[in-house]
Amino acid sequence: MIYTGYYTCIEIYKQLFILKTAIALFLFWRFGVIIKNMEHVTLFQIQYRRCGTNLASLYLGTSLKKEGIEFGIKIFPCYKLKLDLNKLYSFFADSGEIIAAGCWSDALPHVLIALKRLKEKFPEKIVILGGVGPTEVAQDIMREFRFIDFIITGCGIKPLPQLIKTIAIKTNDYSRIGGLVYRKGRAVITNNRRDFYPVFLMPEAPDYSLVKNIKSVTKFFIKSCSGCPYACAHCRIPGLSANKVYYRDIRKVVEEIKLIKKLKTNNNFYAILDDEAFVLNRKRVIEFCDLLKKERLGVHWTCYGRVDRMDESLIKIMSESGCEGIYYGVESGSNKTLRKINKGFTVEEALDVVLMSKKFIKRVTASFIFLYPFETKQEFIQTLMTKAYLESKGVLTQLHPLTPVKGSAIYLEYNKTLRLLRDIPSTFHDGITSLPRECIGLIKKYPRIFYYYYYYYFKALRQELDLLNHPG
């Protein structure tokens, strides 16, 4: 018997439908659930950057989509940590049966308070927590906050789909999900963390169909590599990456920028290479610049720089390929402090490179840190003078109070000096007194969890604050 193409397709679809139905019925019979329930998943992220993409929701959403898990994405805008707890709760409440919420350390008390209210009203909802904030304090959170069901530490691209599928089939066997923290009876179990870096797990571009109103987005954050080979005393990244850098194929990075331009249908956006180690491999940076020029993309891009990896020829090549912004972590105007934190360069070298960059690149930013626990008043004055000098040359500057980072060399040496100080404005908020009372209460009650709000106390601290508040 001869079949036409039309009837062949009909038969194939019928067979697929029968197979799909059989699988669903088997799962319902064996595990008491139909996989289609996975559509009740909501990804929740807090957005700190105006008019920019949210990398966490993009990568996590792409991984869920690849696994056939239906979901929704909700982004809560947060600038200078102006988080209204009632609005945050309402944002959570209008969600699916499974909530996967990610946040940084600064928003952790707000998120936990809102999630507690949510579980009190909707105890059947399953809450998965993740992100930088919960990762280093996951066990403590699970012990103290029973309304959190799971925490994924590190990169969630691989474990999140695994966890949602495991929840759906109700096996209660979570032992093979890397980086997962969960309860088993009264015990809190922590699985070994695997595949920490997303560029290993997802070398291709994320699914940009997940970005709402993409034509109005002006900043696209792109990962080209992960990790860091340095050993800066105030940072945790080198320890997490075993002092290695993991690279994406740079041609795929350029292809991602081409895709963005096609979706945008114009050049009215910035490609922001959101990598601490982007300039470490000089050959790779030059290849990136050459590809941009070869493709004649005409896009503007920005990146992080590194003082000891830059020279005039490289800066010029970057500028000619569309680089309009570079960010340097200078960290201090004192050579003694720079040696103490293992930056690997001097103040004089930093000034040379930053000012050289300004000759070719439109926006050059130099970032500084103060409130190092070993810093003297004179060393802080050197930082203020260096900052003022760069500003006089047209360089943008930032000054951030040092916040503790668990696992960093400074934290390991000085964590016993941490105190909750009311009058220090953070990079992310206007001081602890500007936070809701409920948040302040949590921060005081659980210093191990909310250590991020504490500062190292040292002899010159009050002198530094006086200089900052009364520069005359």
C-alpha positions in Angstrom: 0.0 0.0 0.0 1.3 3.4 -1.0 1.1 6.3 1.6 1.2 9.9 0.6 3.5 12.3 2.6 0.4 13.8 4.3 -0.9 10.5 5.7 2.6 9.4 6.7 2.9 12.5 8.9 -0.5 11.8 10.4 0.5 8.3 11.3 3.8 9.5 12.8 2.0 12.2 15.0 -0.5 9.6 16.1 2.3 7.2 17.2 4.1 10.0 19.0 0.9 11.0 20.8 0.3 7.4 21.9 3.9 7.1 23.1 3.7 10.4 25.0 0.4 9.4 26.6 1.8 6.0 27.6 4.9 7.6 29.3 2.7 10.0 31.2 0.3 7.3 32.4 3.3 5.1 33.4 4.8 8.0 35.4 1.4 8.7 37.0 1.0 5.0 37.9 4.6 4.6 39.2 5.3 7.9 40.8 1.8 9.5 41.3 2.5 12.5 39.2 2.2 13.7 35.6 5.3 15.5 34.3 3.2 18.3 32.8 2.9 19.7 36.3 6.4 21.0 35.8 4.8 24.0 34.0 4.1 25.4 37.4 7.7 26.6 37.9 8.6 30.2 38.4 12.1 31.5 38.1 12.6 34.6 40.3 15.6 36.9 40.1 16.3 40.4 41.5 17.6 42.8 38.9 20.2 45.3 40.0 21.1 46.7 36.6 18.9 49.1 34.7 18.0 48.3 31.1 20.1 45.2 31.1 19.7 41.5 30.7 19.6 39.2 33.8 22.2 36.5 33.1 21.0 34.2 35.9 17.4 34.0 34.6 18.7 33.7 31.0 21.0 30.7 31.6 18.7 29.0 34.0 15.7 29.5 31.7 17.7 28.1 28.8 18.6 25.0 30.7 15.0 24.4 31.8 13.8 24.9 28.3 16.3 22.4 26.9 15.0 19.8 29.4 11.4 20.4 28.3 10.3 22.0 31.6 7.7 24.7 31.2 8.3 27.8 33.4 7.8 31.5 33.9 10.4 34.2 34.6 9.8 37.1 37.0 12.4 39.9 37.5 12.0 42.2 40.5 13.7 45.6 39.9 16.0 46.7 42.7 18.2 49.7 42.6 20.1 50.9 45.7 18.3 48.1 47.5 15.0 49.9 47.6 13.1 46.7 48.4 9.5 47.0 49.6 8.7 43.8 51.6 5.0 44.0 50.7 5.7 44.3 47.0 8.3 41.6 47.2 5.8 39.3 48.9 3.1 40.0 46.3 5.7 39.3 43.6 6.4 35.9 45.1 2.7 35.1 45.7 1.8 35.4 42.1 3.9 32.4 41.1 3.8 28.7 40.4 3.9 25.7 42.7 7.7 25.6 42.6 9.6 28.8 43.1 13.3 29.0 42.2 14.5 32.3 43.7 18.0 33.7 43.4 19.6 36.7 45.1 22.9 38.3 46.2 23.9 38.6 49.8 22.5 42.2 50.2 19.0 41.1 49.4 19.0 37.9 51.4 17.1 39.1 54.5 14.4 40.7 52.3 14.0 37.6 50.3 13.8 35.3 53.3 11.2 37.5 55.0 9.0 37.5 51.9 9.4 33.8 51.4 8.4 33.1 55.0 5.1 35.1 54.5 4.6 33.1 51.3 4.9 29.7 52.9 2.7 30.7 55.8 -0.1 31.5 53.4 0.8 28.9 50.7 2.4 26.0 52.6 2.1 23.7 49.6 4.5 25.8 47.5 8.0 24.4 47.1 10.8 27.0 47.6 14.3 26.5 46.0 16.9 29.1 46.9 20.1 29.8 45.0 22.6 32.5 43.9 25.7 34.1 45.4 23.9 35.2 48.7 22.7 31.8 49.9 25.6 29.7 48.6 28.1 30.3 51.3 25.6 30.1 54.2 23.3 27.4 52.8 23.6 25.0 55.7 22.9 27.7 58.3 19.8 28.9 56.3 18.4 25.3 56.1 18.9 24.9 59.9 17.3 28.2 60.9 14.6 28.7 58.2 12.5 25.6 57.8 10.3 27.2 55.1 13.2 26.9 52.6 12.9 23.4 51.0 16.1 23.3 49.0 19.2 25.4 48.3 21.4 25.0 45.2 24.9 26.2 45.8 27.1 27.5 43.0 25.9 27.3 39.4 22.4 26.1 39.1 22.3 25.4 35.3 22.6 21.6 35.7 21.2 20.9 39.1 18.0 23.0 38.8 16.4 20.9 36.0 17.5 17.7 37.8 15.9 18.9 41.1 12.6 19.9 39.4 12.4 16.5 37.7 13.1 14.7 40.9 10.4 16.7 42.7 8.0 15.9 39.9 8.4 12.1 40.1 8.5 12.2 43.9 11.4 9.7 44.4 12.8 11.9 47.3 16.3 10.8 46.2 18.3 13.9 45.8 21.8 12.4 46.4 22.9 12.7 42.8 22.2 16.4 42.4 25.5 18.3 42.7 25.7 21.3 45.0 22.2 20.7 46.5 21.5 21.3 50.2 18.4 19.7 51.6 16.9 18.0 54.6 16.7 14.3 55.3 14.8 13.9 58.5 16.4 16.2 61.0 19.8 16.2 59.2 20.9 18.8 56.7 22.6 17.1 53.7 25.0 18.9 51.4 26.0 17.2 48.1 29.4 17.8 46.6 29.3 20.8 44.3 30.0 19.9 40.6 30.4 21.9 37.4 30.6 25.3 39.2 31.2 27.4 36.1 28.5 28.0 33.5 30.8 28.4 30.5 31.6 24.7 30.8 27.9 23.8 31.0 26.6 26.1 28.4 29.2 27.1 25.7 26.5 28.3 23.4 24.5 31.6 23.7 21.5 31.6 26.0 18.0 31.6 24.5 17.3 35.3 23.9 13.6 34.6 23.2 13.3 34.6 27.0 14.1 38.3 27.1 10.9 40.4 27.2 10.8 43.5 25.0 14.3 42.8 23.7 14.2 45.8 21.4 14.1 48.2 24.4 17.1 46.5 26.2 20.3 48.5 25.9 22.8 46.4 27.9 23.5 42.8 27.2 25.7 41.1 29.7 27.8 38.3 28.1 30.0 35.6 29.7 33.1 34.7 27.7 35.0 33.0 30.5 34.8 32.2 34.2 37.3 32.0 37.0 40.5 33.8 38.0 44.1 32.8 38.4 45.0 35.5 40.9 44.9 35.4 44.7 43.5 38.8 45.8 43.0 38.6 49.6 39.5 40.2 49.6 38.1 37.9 46.9 36.7 34.4 46.8 36.6 33.6 43.1 40.1 32.2 42.8 39.3 29.6 45.5 36.1 28.6 43.8 37.8 28.2 40.4 41.0 26.5 41.8 42.9 29.5 40.4 41.9 28.5 36.8 40.1 30.3 34.0 37.6 28.5 31.8 37.1 30.0 28.4 34.2 29.8 25.9 35.2 29.7 22.2 35.7 33.4 21.4 34.1 32.8 18.0 30.9 31.7 19.8 31.0 34.9 21.8 31.1 37.0 18.6 28.3 34.9 17.2 26.2 35.7 20.3 26.8 39.4 19.7 25.7 39.0 16.0 22.6 37.3 17.2 21.8 40.1 19.6 22.3 42.6 16.8 19.9 40.7 14.6 17.2 40.5 17.3 17.7 44.2 18.1 17.7 45.2 14.4 20.1 48.0 15.3 23.3 48.9 17.1 21.6 50.7 20.0 23.1 48.5 22.7 26.2 47.7 24.6 27.7 44.3 24.8 29.1 44.0 28.3 31.7 41.3 28.7 31.0 40.4 32.3 34.2 38.5 33.0 36.9 39.3 35.6 39.5 37.5 33.5 38.6 38.8 30.0 41.9 40.5 29.3 44.1 37.8 30.8 44.7 36.0 27.4 46.1 38.7 25.1 45.9 36.6 22.0 42.2 35.8 22.6 41.4 39.5 23.2 43.0 40.4 19.9 41.2 37.6 18.1 37.9 38.9 19.5 38.7 42.4 18.3 39.7 41.1 14.8 36.5 39.1 14.5 34.4 42.2 15.4 36.1 44.2 12.7 35.9 41.4 10.2 32.2 41.0 10.7 31.7 44.8 10.6 29.3 44.6 13.5 29.8 48.2 14.5 28.7 47.4 18.1 29.9 49.1 21.3 31.3 47.0 24.1 32.8 47.3 27.5 34.9 44.9 29.7 36.9 44.6 32.9 40.5 45.4 32.7 43.6 44.3 34.6 46.4 46.8 35.2 49.2 44.2 34.8 47.8 42.9 31.5 47.3 46.1 29.5 49.6 48.1 27.3 49.1 50.9 24.7 49.0 48.6 21.6 46.3 46.3 23.2 44.2 49.3 24.4 44.4 50.8 20.9 43.3 47.5 19.2 40.4 47.3 21.7 39.3 50.8 21.0 39.4 50.4 17.2 37.0 47.4 17.5 34.4 49.3 19.4 35.5 49.2 23.1 34.0 52.2 24.8 34.3 51.3 28.4 36.8 49.6 30.7 36.7 49.0 34.4 39.8 48.7 36.6 39.9 47.4 40.1 42.7 49.6 41.4 41.5 48.9 45.0 43.9 51.3 46.9 46.2 54.3 46.6 48.7 52.7 49.0 51.4 50.4 47.7 51.5 48.8 51.2 47.8 47.9 51.0 48.2 46.6 47.4 51.0 44.3 48.6 48.9 43.2 51.5 45.9 42.2 49.3 48.2 40.6 46.6 47.1 42.8 43.7 50.3 42.3 41.8 50.9 45.9 40.7 51.8 49.3 42.2 49.9 52.5 42.4 52.3 54.0 39.9 51.7 51.2 37.4 47.9 51.6 37.9 48.0 55.3 37.2 50.0 54.8 34.0 47.6 52.2 32.6 44.4 54.0 33.6 45.5 57.3 32.1 46.8 55.5 29.0 43.4 53.9 28.6 41.7 57.3 28.9 43.6 58.4 25.7 41.8 55.7 23.6 38.7 54.7 25.5 35.7 56.9 26.2 34.7 55.7 29.7 37.4 54.5 32.0 36.4 53.6 35.6 38.8 53.1 38.5 37.4 51.4 41.6 38.8 51.7 45.1 38.1 50.0 48.4 38.4 51.4 51.9 37.9 50.0 55.5 40.6 47.3 55.1 41.1 46.0 58.6 44.8 46.6 58.5 44.6 50.1 56.8 46.0 53.2 58.5 44.6 56.7 58.3 47.5 57.8 56.1 47.0 54.9 53.7 43.3 55.9 53.3 44.4 59.5 52.6 46.6 58.1 49.8 43.6 56.3 48.4 41.5 59.6 48.5 44.3 61.5 46.8 44.8 58.9 44.1 41.1 58.9 43.5 40.9 62.7 43.3 43.9 62.8 40.9 42.3 60.4 38.4 39.0 62.3 38.6 40.9 65.5 37.6 42.0 63.6 34.5 38.5 62.7 33.5 38.5 59.1 34.9 35.3 57.9 36.6 35.9 56.6 40.1 34.1 54.5 42.7 34.8 54.1 46.4 33.4 51.0 48.1 33.5 49.9 51.7 35.1 46.5 52.1 32.4 43.9 52.7 33.4 40.5 54.1 33.5 37.6 51.7 33.5 34.1 53.2 36.5 32.1 52.2 38.7 35.1 51.3 42.1 35.5 53.0 41.0 38.7 54.8 37.8 37.0 56.1 39.7 34.0 57.4 42.2 36.3 59.3 39.9 39.0 60.5 36.3 37.6 60.8 36.4 37.8 64.6 36.5 41.6 64.3 33.2 41.9 62.4 30.7 44.3 63.9 27.3 45.7 62.9 27.9 49.4 62.3 24.9 51.7 61.7 26.6 54.7 60.0 28.4 53.1 57.1 26.7 53.5 53.7 27.1 50.4 51.5 27.6 50.2 47.8 24.0 48.8 47.6 22.2 50.7 50.3 22.3 53.8 52.5 23.3 52.1 55.7 21.6 49.5 57.8 19.2 52.0 59.4 17.6 52.5 55.9 16.5 48.9 55.9 13.0 47.6 57.1 12.9 46.8 60.8 12.2 43.1 60.1 15.4 42.9 58.0 17.5 44.6 60.8 16.1 42.2 63.3 17.2 39.2 61.2 20.6 40.6 60.6 21.2 41.1 64.3 19.8 37.7 65.2 21.7 35.7 62.6 25.2 37.3 62.1 26.6 34.0 60.6 24.0 34.2 57.8 23.9 37.9 57.2 27.6 38.6 57.8 27.6 40.6 54.6 26.1 43.5 56.5 28.9 43.5 59.1 32.2 45.4 58.8 35.7 44.7 60.1 36.4 46.9 63.1 39.9 48.3 63.4 41.8 51.2 65.0 41.6 53.7 62.1 37.9 53.0 61.1 36.4 56.1 62.8 39.2 58.3 61.4 38.5 57.1 57.9 34.7 57.7 58.2 35.4 61.2 59.6 37.7 61.9 56.6 35.0 60.7 54.2 32.2 62.7 55.8 34.2 65.8 56.5 36.9 66.0 53.7 37.8 69.6 54.6 
